[in-house]
Amino acid sequence: MPDPTAAAPPQARPAPTEVIEVDSRTVACDGGDGALGHPRVFLRIPGHDVMCPYCSRLFVLKPGAGDDHGH
């Protein structure tokens, strides 16, 4: 019988559909493709990268970028 107190394994991140290098920690994503995209969302890159929850685009901070202190 499995241990009910054991931690669940972490969710694996899906493979990105596209990798986009950016200069800012705040990015906007609408999925591209005009009307075939998704609602525009603004994502904050806390570390090195962030993945869009709608379309799985991966936004990667370029080396030396991201020292902005935007909100």
N, C-alpha and C positions, 0 to 999 in steps of 0.2 A: 504494500500500500504506500503511495507517495506521501511524503512529509507535507502536511498542510501548512506548516510554518515556514517552509522553504520559500525563498524569494523566486518570483517568476522570472524567467529569462528575459533579458531586454529585447524589445522589438527591434528587428533588423530594419535598417533604413532602406527604402526601395532604391533601385538603381536610378540615377538621374537621367532625365530625358534629354537634358542639354546642360552643359557647364558654361557659365558666363562669368568672366573675370570683371570685377568692378572696383572702382576707386573710393567708394563711400560705404559706410556701415549701414546706411539706410537705402534700400532699393525698393522699387515698385515693380510688381509683376501683374500682367493681365493675361498671361498665357499666350500672347501673340495671336496671330491668325484672325485679327479683327473680331467679328461677331462670333467666331467659333472658339474664342478664348474663354476666359472666366472673369468674374468681377475683379477689379483692380484691388490688390492688397499691398500694403507697405510692410516690408520685412526689415527687421533690425538684425545685423550680423554681430552677435555677441563675441564670437571668437574668430575663427578663420573662415567659416562658411555657414550658409543657411539654405534650407531647401523649401521651396514653395509647397504648401500643403495641398494646393489644387492640382498643379501640373508637374510636380517633381523636378522643376528646373533647379539646378544647384548654382547658387551665387557664391563665388569664391573671391575673397578679398585679395587684391594684388599685393605683392610684397611692398612694404613701406607705405601702404595706403591705409586709410581708416583711422587717422588720428583726429578726425573731426569729432566734435562734441555735440552734434545735433541731437535733437529730441526725438 
